[in-house]
Amino acid sequence: MGVATTAVTAQEAMDGHAGHMVMAADRAPMAGVADHGVVVDFELVGRDGALVRDEDFRGRHVLLGFGFTHCEHICPLMALNMGRVVGEAGREVTGIFVSVDTERDTAEITDDYASHFGEAMLGLSGSIEQINAAAKNFKVSYAVTKTQDAYTVQHTANVFLIDPAGELVDVFNFSTSPENILEAIR
């Protein structure tokens, strides 16, 4: 009858919000991206069980978003928009969907989910420690709460645009149009 909770709170301003935590505007305020505090650094697990690191994507743009595969509304829209950008970019762009639901979403399940949104979309997972480290670096908050009657996942739903040098360019709301993200890539 107890409640089990796993949480990472990387932004105190996000505390207390239910459901998906998103920035109110189309774009998160990124004037001076370096001042935002996001560190582009992750070491996660790919479909084949191999470690996948941020530096593996040098030389191409990356769209990265955190979510979970059992999400019914927000995550599919985020992944769909990311997949459209990746499909329309006309250059080396990879979309990465990272699951924060370490209990239900294996790397294979997450990759299957992401690949439904485009050929250059991939899904990554990892241990709770790996997900916590990546979430902390990207200032993503998430919580998985389990009770007898419910399994709830809450998370920040932003899309991070990373340039070919591995630097953060911009942060977008999950529902930002593919056209706006494409404009930032060009």
Residue pairs with C-beta under 8 A, 6 or more apart in sequence:
1 148
3 145
3 146
3 147
4 145
4 146
5 143
5 144
5 145
5 146
6 102
6 128
6 143
6 144
7 141
7 142
7 143
7 144
8 131
8 132
8 135
8 136
8 140
8 141
8 142
8 143
9 15
9 141
10 135
10 136
10 138
10 139
10 140
10 141
10 156
11 139
11 141
11 156
14 21
14 141
14 156
15 141
17 154
18 154
19 74
19 154
20 71
20 74
20 154
20 155
20 156
20 157
20 174
21 141
21 154
21 155
21 156
21 157
22 74
22 156
22 157
22 158
22 173
22 174
22 175
23 29
23 158
23 171
23 173
25 173
26 172
26 173
26 175
26 176
26 180
27 170
27 171
27 172
27 173
27 176
27 180
28 36
28 158
28 170
28 171
28 172
28 173
30 36
30 170
30 171
33 167
33 168
33 169
33 170
36 139
36 168
36 171
37 139
38 137
38 138
38 139
38 160
38 168
38 171
39 137
39 138
40 54
40 137
40 138
40 160
40 162
40 166
40 167
40 168
41 54
41 133
41 134
41 137
42 52
42 53
42 54
42 98
42 124
42 130
42 133
42 134
42 137
42 138
43 51
43 52
43 53
43 54
43 126
43 130
43 133
43 134
44 51
44 52
44 53
44 98
44 107
44 124
44 125
44 126
44 130
44 131
44 134
45 51
45 52
45 107
45 124
45 125
45 126
45 127
45 130
46 52
46 107
46 111
46 122
46 124
47 107
47 108
47 111
47 122
47 123
48 107
49 107
52 124
54 62
54 162
54 166
55 166
57 94
57 96
57 162
57 166
58 164
58 165
58 166
59 92
59 164
60 91
60 92
60 93
60 94
60 164
61 89
61 91
61 92
61 93
61 94
61 161
61 162
61 163
61 164
61 185
62 93
62 94
62 95
62 96
62 160
62 161
62 162
63 82
63 85
63 86
63 93
63 94
63 95
63 96
63 159
63 160
63 161
63 162
63 181
64 95
64 96
64 98
64 138
64 159
64 160
64 162
65 75
65 78
65 79
65 82
65 95
65 96
65 97
65 98
65 157
65 158
65 159
65 160
65 174
66 98
66 99
66 100
66 134
66 135
66 138
66 140
66 142
66 155
66 156
66 157
66 158
67 74
67 75
67 78
67 79
67 97
67 98
67 99
67 100
67 155
67 157
68 75
68 99
68 100
68 101
68 104
68 105
68 153
68 155
69 75
69 99
69 101
69 104
69 105
69 109
69 110
69 113
69 123
70 101
70 104
70 105
70 153
71 153
74 157
74 174
75 97
75 157
75 174
77 174
77 175
78 97
78 157
78 159
78 174
78 175
79 95
79 97
79 113
79 114
79 116
79 117
79 121
80 117
81 159
81 174
81 175
81 176
81 177
81 178
81 181
82 95
82 97
82 117
82 118
82 121
82 159
83 95
83 117
83 118
83 121
84 118
84 178
85 93
85 95
85 178
85 181
85 182
85 185
86 93
86 94
86 95
86 118
86 119
86 120
86 121
87 118
87 119
87 120
88 178
88 182
89 182
89 185
91 185
92 164
93 120
93 185
94 120
94 121
94 122
95 114
95 117
95 118
95 120
95 121
95 122
96 114
96 121
96 122
96 123
96 124
97 110
97 113
97 114
97 117
97 121
97 122
97 123
97 124
98 110
98 123
98 124
98 125
98 131
98 134
99 105
99 109
99 110
99 113
99 123
99 124
99 125
99 131
100 131
100 135
100 140
100 142
100 144
100 153
100 155
101 144
101 153
102 125
102 126
102 127
102 128
102 131
102 144
103 144
105 113
105 123
105 125
106 125
107 123
107 124
107 125
107 126
109 123
109 125
110 123
110 124
110 125
111 122
111 123
111 124
112 123
113 123
114 121
114 122
114 123
115 121
115 122
115 123
125 131
126 134
134 140
135 141
135 142
138 160
139 156
140 155
140 156
140 158
141 154
141 155
141 156
142 153
142 154
142 155
142 156
143 152
143 153
143 154
143 155
144 151
144 152
144 153
145 151
145 152
145 153
145 154
146 152
157 173
157 174
158 171
158 172
158 173
158 174
159 171
159 172
159 173
159 174
159 176
159 181
160 168
160 170
160 171
160 172
161 168
161 169
161 170
161 171
161 172
161 181
161 184
161 185
162 168
162 169
163 169
169 184
170 184
172 180
172 181
172 184
